[in-house]
Amino acid sequence: MDDHLKLENQLCFALYTSARTIVRKYKPFLDPLGLTYTQYIALLVLWEQDGISIKDLGEHLMLDSGTLTPLVKKLEKQGLLKRERGQSDERYVSIVLTEEGRALKLKASDVPFQIAKHLHLDEAEGYALKQRLDQFILDNKHLD
């Protein structure tokens, strides 16, 4: 009668536990690099677009400034990036990788392959799931 209120029937719980499970699977591959999952995804963005603004980094990661600022400070303390103020507008802050931050990309290059192997999804299944989740995010962005 109240099946719709059972935890096991909740989409939100399946997504929540799936996300936690995947993040946990990254840990053994990121620990040797000295990175958390959130630091890793921030670096993924920077390896693709070095020198972007903090605001743009937050938008890519879908993180608010309260989460992003400590993350950036920690990566800066680790020597992986530096913050640079704009010359014409000091309110503009860009994030620039250091040599060490750029070099870490090579060390991390195997992480996606290791994760794929540990998720027990073949390439087609992984691609289909990612496409569906991307569409779900796009369809529901207005709810934020």
Secondary structure, DSSP 8 states (H G I E B T S, - for coil): --GGG-GGG-HHHHHHHHHHHHHHHHHHHHGGGT--HHHHHHHHHHHHSTT-BHHHHHHHHT--HHHHHHHHHHHHHTTSEEEEE-SS-TT-EEEEE-HHHHHHHHHHTTHHHHHHHHTT--HHHHHHHHHHHHHHHHHHGGG-
